[in-house]
Structures are given as structure tokens and as C-alpha cells.
Amino acid sequence: MDDREIVAFGVALLHLRRRRPRRRIWVHEILQRREQHGEFHRLVQELRLDGERFQCYFRLDREQFDSLLSKIGPVITMATTIYRRPIPPAERLAICLRFLATGDSYRTIACSYRVGVSTVASIVTQVTRVIWDALVPEFMPVPTTEDWRSIAEGFRRRWAFPNCLGSIDGKHVVIRAPDNSGSLFYNYKGTYSIVLLAVVESEYCFRVVDVGSYGRTSDGGVLANSNFGQKLLDGTLGLPPDALLPRAEHMGRQPYVFVADEAFPLRRNLMRPFPGHQSGSHRVFNFRLSHARLIVENTFGILTSQWRMYRGVIGVSPANVDACVKATCVLHNFLRRTTNRTTRPPAGQPGPSRATSADGDAVGLQPVSRVGSNNASREAIRVRETLVSYFSNEGATTWQPAV
């Protein structure tokens, strides 16, 4: 490089420096008063004196908040530097929970807590992942064979469906259309979404979740592409061996099954209803299967009611949406297992004749048929016909339709 080139480079660099606005302050003066006027240091401290309002604000009561903080606090604590003091872990957890509980924009939460918008984004991204990692071993562990047996006993006792290991369904989580994604996230409802595939036990708790599939994928396709679906297909889930149905020893041992709607395929370990309008014993089977399958719809409804971020369009990247969805699922289990609840229906009693799912669709005990067909093996058809006979004879209840 000769002297003329050096001079020209220096002039260009000087010109750029003159055009670039100089940063006058490191932290805005409004944000500097966070500890005096920020929402965490004023409102949240007052809410601690009122347990009901505190729970309404965070969706966790004070004991649950402190318990969760003790589990994740050391991980989300940031180091103090010579430039600034870090935001304490309790405030970081509060910001994250407030986003999940309301679905407000990062800018809205940043203004109320007097922190930067980018700070809120980084806090939500970090804390949701830490919540999942900290809680999943205790509140959503990989089920063992004994766990599957316990789940089946719960369905037999509470929902009168023996040998049932869980209710399966998918939920579309509406997101802002990602850049350059084409129609991958565009679903049949006309929105952009990712899919939450869940297996729910009889106590309205998630046992298996798969998050992140494209919204354009059908529920059956999501199951086939998921780790759970692949293990179910190749028989590596650790399911219990076939067992006798109550009071029906003459029918022989039958496999344990999951229950799902018409969007899923019929398999030996996955039962779906008969399509279209049915009568007689097939109508009874559809009724009993829908009675057990409604558990997952109710659970999605509870999840949506508890965490209002599901009520609108989540305007963050798909990877961060995945982390938020997984965090709310494990927090759902955390809340249900650490809170005394007395509103559960008695064992063996039917649920409401009509309800509304978390996605806004009408859900009844006689489900609406969907377009499409699934090829099933002879073994799967035999298992379903055995259950048809069982629910119309030995396993009949007083509240099911007449044959």
C-alpha cells in the first residue's frame, strides 16, 4: 500500500467516524433508577404480602417461586464486573415468568422492569432453558416400565379405560412467520405455528413432549418424525408386557395402548376411533376412547389458561419459542404436583358432554371425523375389535351409550 492509498484510507475512516453517532451514555438514566422504581423492586415486593395477588401475577405462589429460584438461582447468577452490577437471579426469574404468564412484548416488560429490551430477550432465552434442564429430571422424567404401569392404573381407576398409557394429541403454537421460511410453518388454520406433541397421563400432567415440528405437518406426521413415535414403532419405549383386561380373562392378554384422534394412525399400541358416524358397539367404543382422550385436550386448555403467551402470536425466533413451550410444560407439571387440588372429577365418572379445546375447536365425546385414511395392520385391528367387545360387555359402564 503506497502513501496515497494510506491517506485515502485515513480520510475515509475519519469520514465514517464523523457520520457515526457517538454513544453518550452507557445506561440510560431511566434504567439507572431500576432499583428505586422498577416493577420488581416496588410492585413485586408489595405483592409478596398478598399471596393471592402474587400467584395471579406469576402463576406460582410464593413458596413455589422460592423453590424454583433455589433450583435455578446458582445457574442464572451472573458475575459482577467493574462496569455494572448484574441483575439478581430473583429478578431474572420474575422477568421470564412475567413473559410466559402474559405474552407481553419484550419492550413492554423492559419498560415496566426498567431494563433494556435486549436484556429481556437474553433473560427469557437463558432462563427458559435453565428451567427445563432443572425441572425435567424430577417433574417429567423418561417413564420406566413401572411408571407406565402406574399411568395405566390411573386411567383404569379414574377414566375406566384399562391398559391405557396416555392420551396423545398435537397443539399448534402460533408464532410470527420466520424470515425466509416459505410455507413450512403455515398450517391449515391459516396461521404460522410450531407443533407441541404431548402424551398426557390421567392426572393432567405431561409425560412426553415433542416441540418444534413445522406447522404444515399433520399430527400423524409429527408423531412419525418424533423420537417418541420412532421408539413406539420399533418397540423401545419400555412398555409393560401384555396384560389381562379386568373381568375378561377369556379374552387373553392385550397390549397396552395410547389413545388418539383420527389424525393419528391405528397401530397395535395406538388406538384411534372409528371414522364417521357409528352406531352400536362401535359408537360405544368411540365414546369410551373419546372420554379418555379428552384428558389431553383439557390439559392443553389448562396450559393455555395458565400461561397467556399461548393466547397471541409469539414474536420470537422458533428456537426460542421451543424453549418457552418446553418451560411452560414442565412448569405445568411442577405446579400440579406441588399444589393441593380438590377439583378433580371422581374416579370413573364421565367428563362434560361437550368442551372446547385449547385451539378453540369444539371437542365432544363423539369426535368429528377428519379427512384421510390410515392403513392399519391386522394385529392393530384385532386389538381394537377386542376393546370394542370389551366395552360393550364385561367393561360396560352405566354412563356410556346403549348398544
C-alpha positions as a printed NumPy array, in Angstrom:
array([[  0.   ,   0.   ,   0.   ],
       [  1.573,   3.326,  -1.09 ],
       [  1.277,   6.704,   0.64 ],
       [ -1.706,   7.87 ,  -1.427],
       [ -3.696,   4.742,  -0.506],
       [ -2.857,   5.195,   3.177],
       [ -4.028,   8.81 ,   3.083],
       [ -7.243,   7.856,   1.275],
       [ -7.966,   5.107,   3.823],
       [ -7.397,   7.546,   6.692],
       [ -9.742,  10.134,   5.167],
       [-12.456,   7.512,   4.653],
       [-12.107,   6.271,   8.233],
       [-12.322,   9.835,   9.571],
       [-15.418,  10.432,   7.475],
       [-17.1  ,   7.323,   8.904],
       [-16.301,   8.377,  12.443],
       [-17.875,  11.761,  11.873],
       [-21.05 ,  10.204,  10.471],
       [-21.425,   7.595,  13.227],
       [-23.374,   8.958,  16.225],
       [-21.348,   8.815,  19.362],
       [-22.788,   6.888,  22.291],
       [-23.314,   9.448,  25.016],
       [-24.299,   7.161,  27.898],
       [-23.671,   3.532,  28.864],
       [-27.02 ,   3.012,  30.626],
       [-29.982,   5.327,  30.172],
       [-30.789,   7.41 ,  33.227],
       [-34.311,   5.924,  33.388],
       [-32.857,   2.419,  33.585],
       [-30.368,   3.549,  36.22 ],
       [-33.297,   4.078,  38.62 ],
       [-34.401,   0.44 ,  38.25 ],
       [-33.814,  -0.408,  41.914],
       [-35.878,   2.593,  43.033],
       [-38.797,   2.49 ,  40.583],
       [-38.605,  -0.836,  38.696],
       [-41.592,  -3.172,  38.902],
       [-39.641,  -5.925,  40.62 ],
       [-38.362,  -3.64 ,  43.384],
       [-41.699,  -1.936,  44.011],
       [-44.792,  -3.877,  42.9  ],
       [-43.429,  -7.416,  43.28 ],
       [-42.239,  -6.729,  46.819],
       [-45.71 ,  -5.459,  47.726],
       [-47.32 ,  -8.498,  46.104],
       [-45.334, -10.754,  48.427],
       [-47.608,  -9.508,  51.201],
       [-50.673, -10.791,  49.327],
       [-50.391, -14.451,  48.368],
       [-53.397, -14.493,  46.032],
       [-52.257, -11.491,  44.009],
       [-48.7  , -12.828,  43.898],
       [-49.925, -16.113,  42.409],
       [-52.125, -14.3  ,  39.897],
       [-49.124, -12.223,  38.798],
       [-46.572, -15.047,  38.424],
       [-48.835, -18.146,  38.215],
       [-46.675, -19.533,  41.058],
       [-47.305, -18.921,  44.747],
       [-44.552, -17.563,  46.968],
       [-43.342, -20.969,  48.135],
       [-43.239, -22.315,  44.563],
       [-41.396, -19.214,  43.345],
       [-38.776, -19.54 ,  46.079],
       [-38.447, -23.286,  45.485],
       [-37.905, -22.758,  41.759],
       [-35.409, -19.976,  42.466],
       [-33.417, -22.262,  44.737],
       [-33.161, -24.817,  41.917],
       [-32.08 , -22.453,  39.146],
       [-30.65 , -19.476,  41.028],
       [-26.994, -20.601,  41.007],
       [-27.138, -21.257,  37.252],
       [-28.642, -17.895,  36.237],
       [-26.496, -15.789,  38.584],
       [-24.242, -13.502,  36.564],
       [-20.78 , -12.35 ,  37.604],
       [-20.222,  -8.796,  38.869],
       [-17.894,  -6.712,  36.686],
       [-16.209,  -3.349,  37.063],
       [-18.728,  -1.853,  34.615],
       [-22.02 ,  -2.715,  36.289],
       [-23.819,  -4.882,  38.798],
       [-25.733,  -7.811,  37.293],
       [-29.48 ,  -8.258,  37.574],
       [-30.14 , -10.585,  40.559],
       [-31.408, -14.124,  39.823],
       [-34.776, -13.46 ,  41.513],
       [-35.411, -10.524,  39.195],
       [-34.287, -12.523,  36.162],
       [-36.735, -15.301,  37.074],
       [-39.504, -12.723,  37.597],
       [-38.941, -11.214,  34.132],
       [-39.045, -14.647,  32.498],
       [-42.195, -15.771,  34.326],
       [-43.911, -12.491,  33.538],
       [-43.313, -13.035,  29.823],
       [-44.649, -16.591,  29.966],
       [-47.65 , -15.577,  32.081],
       [-48.707, -12.63 ,  29.903],
       [-47.129, -12.963,  26.455],
       [-46.4  ,  -9.215,  26.541],
       [-43.777,  -7.88 ,  24.167],
       [-40.183,  -7.607,  25.287],
       [-40.469,  -3.828,  25.053],
       [-43.464,  -3.711,  27.395],
       [-41.719,  -5.827,  30.027],
       [-38.489,  -3.842,  29.573],
       [-40.304,  -0.589,  30.307],
       [-42.058,  -1.88 ,  33.424],
       [-38.941,  -3.528,  34.866],
       [-36.653,  -0.683,  33.685],
       [-34.18 ,  -2.838,  31.815],
       [-33.109,  -2.937,  28.18 ],
       [-35.143,  -4.739,  25.533],
       [-32.138,  -6.874,  24.588],
       [-31.703,  -7.684,  28.279],
       [-35.246,  -9.062,  28.475],
       [-34.635, -11.122,  25.334],
       [-31.432, -12.657,  26.699],
       [-33.029, -13.332,  30.106],
       [-36.051, -15.139,  28.624],
       [-33.794, -17.157,  26.327],
       [-31.487, -18.248,  29.142],
       [-33.958, -18.783,  31.99 ],
       [-36.469, -20.859,  29.998],
       [-33.715, -23.293,  29.043],
       [-32.455, -23.479,  32.619],
       [-35.989, -24.11 ,  33.941],
       [-36.37 , -27.069,  31.593],
       [-32.965, -28.538,  32.456],
       [-33.53 , -28.118,  36.208],
       [-37.099, -29.446,  36.466],
       [-37.36 , -32.159,  33.822],
       [-35.45 , -34.866,  35.772],
       [-37.902, -34.593,  38.667],
       [-41.181, -33.484,  37.093],
       [-41.048, -35.015,  33.596],
       [-38.56 , -37.902,  33.689],
       [-38.394, -40.539,  30.978],
       [-41.038, -43.108,  32.02 ],
       [-39.842, -46.53 ,  33.094],
       [-41.83 , -49.743,  32.775],
       [-43.148, -49.272,  36.322],
       [-44.118, -45.685,  35.511],
       [-46.119, -46.903,  32.508],
       [-47.915, -49.435,  34.737],
       [-48.754, -46.67 ,  37.226],
       [-50.127, -44.48 ,  34.444],
       [-52.269, -47.36 ,  33.154],
       [-53.659, -47.935,  36.637],
       [-54.607, -44.259,  36.817],
       [-56.537, -44.453,  33.546],
       [-58.301, -47.649,  34.655],
       [-59.278, -46.205,  38.023],
       [-60.164, -42.648,  37.017],
       [-61.322, -42.931,  33.396],
       [-62.467, -46.572,  33.105],
       [-60.048, -47.357,  30.273],
       [-57.774, -50.292,  31.177],
       [-54.33 , -50.827,  29.642],
       [-54.154, -47.148,  28.619],
       [-50.736, -45.477,  28.835],
       [-51.689, -41.933,  27.91 ],
       [-53.646, -39.573,  25.712],
       [-51.838, -38.143,  22.656],
       [-52.553, -35.009,  20.656],
       [-50.828, -32.065,  18.993],
       [-51.297, -28.343,  19.623],
       [-50.393, -25.548,  17.223],
       [-48.463, -22.741,  18.943],
       [-48.943, -19.595,  16.862],
       [-45.746, -17.704,  16.035],
       [-44.658, -14.801,  13.865],
       [-43.715, -16.015,  10.394],
       [-39.945, -16.653,  10.41 ],
       [-37.904, -14.962,   7.702],
       [-37.312, -16.945,   4.511],
       [-39.319, -19.93 ,   5.822],
       [-41.777, -20.189,   2.951],
       [-44.785, -22.291,   3.873],
       [-43.017, -24.615,   6.323],
       [-44.741, -23.091,   9.354],
       [-48.06 , -22.315,   7.629],
       [-50.828, -24.549,   8.994],
       [-54.338, -25.493,   7.915],
       [-55.817, -22.804,  10.195],
       [-54.184, -20.045,   8.186],
       [-51.566, -19.106,  10.796],
       [-47.873, -19.808,  11.287],
       [-47.057, -22.23 ,  14.047],
       [-44.894, -24.891,  15.559],
       [-46.453, -28.09 ,  16.921],
       [-46.43 , -29.282,  20.508],
       [-46.976, -33.066,  20.546],
       [-47.821, -34.322,  24.026],
       [-48.566, -37.549,  25.873],
       [-50.669, -36.81 ,  28.963],
       [-51.381, -39.074,  31.928],
       [-54.63 , -39.398,  33.864],
       [-53.669, -36.659,  36.364],
       [-53.424, -33.978,  33.648],
       [-49.616, -33.994,  33.685],
       [-47.335, -34.172,  30.658],
       [-45.228, -37.319,  30.452],
       [-43.688, -36.886,  27.   ],
       [-43.482, -33.725,  24.873],
       [-42.015, -33.106,  21.435],
       [-41.732, -29.447,  20.407],
       [-40.676, -27.733,  17.214],
       [-42.237, -29.54 ,  14.262],
       [-43.342, -27.363,  11.351],
       [-46.939, -26.152,  11.442],
       [-47.674, -27.586,   7.989],
       [-47.023, -31.138,   9.264],
       [-50.043, -33.236,  10.268],
       [-50.327, -34.731,  13.743],
       [-49.595, -38.17 ,  12.333],
       [-46.519, -36.831,  10.564],
       [-45.324, -35.111,  13.742],
       [-45.652, -38.39 ,  15.627],
       [-43.781, -40.308,  12.925],
       [-40.911, -37.788,  12.928],
       [-40.643, -37.524,  16.716],
       [-38.271, -39.513,  18.875],
       [-41.259, -40.847,  20.834],
       [-43.021, -42.013,  17.675],
       [-39.948, -43.8  ,  16.378],
       [-39.453, -45.601,  19.687],
       [-43.134, -46.54 ,  19.772],
       [-42.822, -48.002,  16.288],
       [-39.671, -50.047,  16.966],
       [-40.788, -51.138,  20.465],
       [-38.049, -49.476,  22.544],
       [-40.244, -47.39 ,  24.87 ],
       [-40.054, -49.933,  27.673],
       [-43.798, -50.595,  27.654],
       [-45.127, -53.297,  30.006],
       [-45.883, -56.728,  28.569],
       [-49.439, -57.533,  27.526],
       [-51.891, -57.868,  30.415],
       [-55.403, -59.193,  31.031],
       [-58.371, -56.833,  30.939],
       [-60.393, -56.656,  34.203],
       [-63.075, -59.366,  34.389],
       [-62.2  , -60.559,  30.873],
       [-59.596, -63.279,  31.335],
       [-61.149, -65.252,  28.478],
       [-60.081, -62.526,  26.014],
       [-56.458, -63.234,  26.707],
       [-53.655, -60.777,  27.284],
       [-53.968, -57.483,  25.442],
       [-51.308, -54.846,  24.704],
       [-51.055, -51.516,  26.489],
       [-52.173, -48.683,  24.218],
       [-52.18 , -44.924,  23.787],
       [-55.4  , -43.179,  22.718],
       [-55.572, -40.527,  19.994],
       [-57.949, -38.957,  17.479],
       [-58.44 , -39.669,  13.77 ],
       [-55.358, -37.694,  12.743],
       [-53.138, -40.487,  14.069],
       [-52.636, -43.966,  12.582],
       [-54.107, -47.134,  14.041],
       [-51.37 , -49.343,  15.459],
       [-51.091, -52.188,  17.919],
       [-50.172, -49.734,  20.717],
       [-52.097, -46.722,  19.383],
       [-55.892, -46.667,  19.272],
       [-57.936, -44.232,  17.211],
       [-61.748, -44.056,  16.868],
       [-63.791, -45.422,  14.006],
       [-64.291, -42.67 ,  11.404],
       [-67.64 , -41.118,  10.561],
       [-70.99 , -41.672,  12.235],
       [-71.122, -45.01 ,  14.053],
       [-73.799, -46.996,  15.844],
       [-73.956, -49.951,  18.193],
       [-70.749, -51.262,  19.73 ],
       [-68.545, -49.062,  17.52 ],
       [-70.338, -45.98 ,  18.877],
       [-69.695, -47.202,  22.419],
       [-66.009, -47.674,  21.644],
       [-65.731, -44.165,  20.182],
       [-67.438, -42.76 ,  23.267],
       [-65.123, -44.527,  25.716],
       [-61.99 , -43.704,  23.731],
       [-63.   , -40.036,  23.435],
       [-63.72 , -39.97 ,  27.168],
       [-60.111, -40.962,  27.843],
       [-58.646, -38.881,  25.006],
       [-60.294, -35.705,  26.3  ],
       [-57.612, -35.599,  29.021],
       [-55.034, -34.172,  26.63 ],
       [-57.483, -31.548,  25.343],
       [-58.251, -30.477,  28.907],
       [-54.552, -30.309,  29.706],
       [-53.907, -28.044,  26.727],
       [-56.756, -25.854,  27.965],
       [-55.215, -25.615,  31.435],
       [-51.815, -24.822,  29.922],
       [-53.257, -22.047,  27.751],
       [-55.222, -20.559,  30.622],
       [-52.206, -20.608,  32.935],
       [-49.616, -19.224,  30.512],
       [-51.16 , -16.473,  28.413],
       [-48.31 , -16.342,  25.916],
       [-50.334, -19.002,  24.043],
       [-53.233, -16.568,  23.575],
       [-51.464, -14.425,  20.963],
       [-48.74 , -14.545,  18.353],
       [-45.333, -15.275,  19.887],
       [-42.951, -12.91 ,  18.153],
       [-39.601, -14.563,  18.848],
       [-37.457, -16.98 ,  16.864],
       [-38.667, -20.609,  16.532],
       [-35.742, -21.862,  18.641],
       [-36.704, -19.546,  21.497],
       [-40.379, -20.481,  21.106],
       [-39.371, -24.125,  21.563],
       [-37.604, -23.239,  24.817],
       [-40.592, -21.259,  26.091],
       [-43.056, -24.058,  25.27 ],
       [-40.903, -26.693,  26.967],
       [-40.526, -24.448,  30.026],
       [-44.301, -23.969,  30.369],
       [-44.915, -27.72 ,  30.025],
       [-42.508, -28.636,  32.807],
       [-43.777, -25.709,  34.925],
       [-47.306, -27.08 ,  34.407],
       [-46.204, -30.368,  35.987],
       [-44.313, -28.504,  38.713],
       [-47.444, -26.562,  39.646],
       [-49.787, -29.544,  39.613],
       [-47.507, -31.704,  41.736],
       [-46.703, -29.02 ,  44.294],
       [-50.241, -27.645,  44.697],
       [-53.096, -29.333,  46.531],
       [-56.087, -29.574,  44.195],
       [-59.568, -30.714,  45.152],
       [-61.461, -30.035,  41.918],
       [-60.618, -33.229,  40.049],
       [-63.579, -35.366,  38.955],
       [-64.237, -38.573,  40.911],
       [-62.891, -41.811,  39.525],
       [-64.891, -43.475,  36.796],
       [-67.218, -40.517,  36.205],
       [-67.656, -39.15 ,  32.678],
       [-66.46 , -35.685,  31.828],
       [-68.606, -32.965,  30.268],
       [-70.572, -33.92 ,  27.2  ],
       [-69.043, -31.053,  25.266],
       [-65.968, -28.914,  25.797],
       [-63.67 , -26.533,  23.96 ],
       [-60.104, -27.421,  23.212],
       [-57.137, -25.147,  23.74 ],
       [-57.064, -24.452,  19.997],
       [-60.681, -23.26 ,  20.038],
       [-62.151, -26.313,  18.327],
       [-65.278, -27.968,  19.64 ],
       [-64.445, -31.252,  21.297],
       [-67.134, -33.785,  22.146],
       [-67.227, -37.319,  23.391],
       [-68.265, -38.285,  19.852],
       [-65.348, -36.781,  17.859],
       [-65.752, -35.326,  14.409],
       [-64.251, -37.363,  11.62 ],
       [-61.257, -35.957,   9.741],
       [-60.457, -36.374,   6.084],
       [-57.89 , -39.041,   5.296],
       [-57.282, -42.681,   5.895],
       [-54.641, -44.77 ,   7.607],
       [-53.539, -48.267,   6.786],
       [-53.544, -50.48 ,   9.86 ],
       [-52.113, -53.913,  10.473],
       [-54.326, -56.885,  11.17 ],
       [-52.956, -57.019,  14.712],
       [-53.996, -53.41 ,  15.365],
       [-57.486, -54.075,  14.002],
       [-57.772, -57.187,  16.173],
       [-56.821, -55.237,  19.315],
       [-59.39 , -52.542,  18.557],
       [-62.138, -55.105,  17.929],
       [-61.281, -56.784,  21.224],
       [-61.727, -53.461,  23.029],
       [-64.997, -52.904,  21.151],
       [-66.318, -56.186,  22.51 ],
       [-64.955, -55.492,  25.989],
       [-66.562, -52.04 ,  26.355],
       [-69.927, -53.419,  25.227],
       [-69.874, -56.406,  27.601],
       [-67.511, -57.022,  30.549],
       [-66.214, -53.446,  30.686],
       [-69.525, -51.644,  30.19 ],
       [-70.422, -48.723,  32.48 ],
       [-73.735, -47.177,  33.473],
       [-72.946, -43.82 ,  31.855],
       [-71.978, -44.98 ,  28.363],
       [-74.455, -45.052,  25.414],
       [-76.616, -48.1  ,  24.966],
       [-75.556, -50.589,  22.322]])
